[in-house]
Amino acid sequence: MLNEFQQLINVDTASVWLIMAGIIAFSYLLEDAAIVVAASLSAQDILPPTYALIAIMFGIITGDAGLYLIGVYAKKVRFLRYRIYHNKYFTPLRTRFQKQVFLNLCIIRFIPGLRTAGFTLTGFLSVPFTVFLSAAMLSTTLWVAVVFSLIYRLGSSAWVQAAQYQWMLILVAAALLSAVNRIVRYSISRRLS
């Protein structure tokens, strides 16, 4: 089945663009799993690593920018503005968040479960888009470089290449990354409570 898939992809370059578009769309739903899929496809010589990295970076950064824009537009909704500004936790959160915005945005990338709320809050708090974008690009580059290179190196190793079920690397790596995210999220929530 894998050989048939590779033959289908090798037909023309349009399929490479189709795979890249699929990775971009998948990154909007599950960023970490999309990184694993892109690295695995690159390790199996289905997609060149450069194209895989471009697709991942584009997908993640545009998704983050979309969250920022949701925050900007949420601020214009009177009901949401009232609910947020009258929340007893909002003022200390805003004060703490705005002290070191760039650093906080970089840290948010690495803490599972905070990306959606953190990047949306950034737009709501009217953090300059250039600050947001530069922090998002830096932290995304670091995160993608670490995860992609680990999966790519593992997938490119001789024993994985010789294995009949190399596609299982995608499932195993995604499950492992998900488990690590859950452990980190659990340990952070325990410390906060």
N, C-alpha and C positions, 0 to 999 in steps of 0.2 A: 504494500500500500504506500509506503514511504517513497519507493522508486517511482510509482505512478504520479505521486504528488510532485516530486522533483522534475519529472519529465514535463508535466503540465506547466510548471513554473518556468522551465528553461525555454519555453516556446518563444517568448519575446520579452522585451523590456516593459511592456505594458503590465505584465503580471507583477513585476517588481514594484511598480507604482501602486498597484492594487494592494499588494501586501503592506506597503508603507501606509497607505490610507487605512487599512484594517488595524495596523498597530496604533496609529494616531487615534482612531475611534475607540479602540480598546483601552487606551491610556486614559481616556475621559472617565471610564468606568472603574478600572482597577489599575492604578499606576504601576504598582510593584509587579503584578502579574504580567503586565505588558512588557516591562523590562525583561523579565524572565523569558517570555516568548520571543522577543526580538533577539536576545542573546543566544537562545537555543537555535533559532533559525539561522543565525550567523555562523554558529559553531558547526552546523550541518551543511554549510555552503549553499544554503537556499537563498539567503539575502546577504549582500556584502555588509560587513560591520559598519562602514561609514554611513550607508543608507539606513541601517537599523538605528544607529545613534541619532541621526538627523530626525527620523520619524519619532523616536521616543522623546527627544528634547522638545521638538515642536509640539507634540501632543500634550506633554506635561505642562509646559510653560503657557500654552494657549488655554489649557484648562484652568490653571491658576489665575490667569488674567480674567477668565470668565467669572471665577468666584469673586475676584476683586470688583468687577463691574456689577455683579449682583448686590454686593455691599453698597456700592455707590447708589444704585437705584433703590435699594431698601431704605436708605436714608430719606428718600423723597416721599416714602409712604408714611403718612401721618400716624397711623395706628402703631406701626412698628417703632417709629421714632419715640412715641410716647411710652410704649412698653419697655423699650431698652433704657431710655434716659431715667425712668422712674424705678428701675430695678436697683436694689440696694447693693448689688455686687458690681454694677457697671462702673461707677466712678473710681473705685480702687483699681479695677482691672484696666480701665483706660489710662489712668495715671501710671501704673506700672508698665503697661505695654508701650506707652509713648516715650518712656525714658530712654530706651535703647531700641528703637524701632528696627533698625537694620539687623542687629544681632538677634532680636526676638523672632523676626521673620525667618532668619536662617535656622534657628533652633526648631521652629514649628515644622519645618520640612522633615525633620528626623524623629518627631514624636507622633506615633500612629494615633489617628483620631482627631488631631488638632488642625490638620490642613484646611478642611472645609470651613470650620468655624473661624480659624485664625485669619485666613485670607479674605473671607467675607467681611470680618470685622475690620480688617485693614481698609477696605473700600469704604465701609461705613464711617470710619474715623477720619476719612479724607487724607490718609497718608499719601504724599506725592507718588504718582504712578512710577516715576523714574526710580525712586527709592525702593518701592515694592518690586519692580521688575528686575532691578539689579540684584536684590537679595534673593529673589526667586531663581534667577538664572545661576547665581553662584551656588546656592544650596542644591539646586537640581543637578547641576553639573557634577558636584561632588558625589551626591547620592547615586546618580546613574553610573558614574565612573566606577564606583565600588561594586555595586550589584552586577552591572553588565560585565565587568572584567572577570569577576569571580565565576559567573555562570558561563561566560565564553571560554575561559581557560579550562573549566571542568568539562564542558562539552567538546572542546577541541582535543582533549587528552586521548591517547591512543586506545585505552581500554574502553572508553565510551564510544569512540568512533567504530570500534570493532564489534560492539554489542548490537544485537539484533533489534533491541527495543530502545534506541537512543531517544525516541520521542518521549519516553518516560521521564527523561531529565526535566522536561517542562513541568510535569505534574509534581515530581519530587521537590524541585527547587521552589515552585510556587507554594507548596504545602509548608516547606521549611521556613520560607520568608513570612508566611502568614502566622506560623507558630511563634516566630521571634517577635513579630508585631504584637501578638496577643500577650506574650510575656512582658514586653516592655510596657504596654498599655496597662496591664494589671499591676505591675510594680509601681508605676507612676500614680495610678489611682489610689493605691494603698498608702503611698507617702502623702498624698494630698488630703486623705481623710483622717 
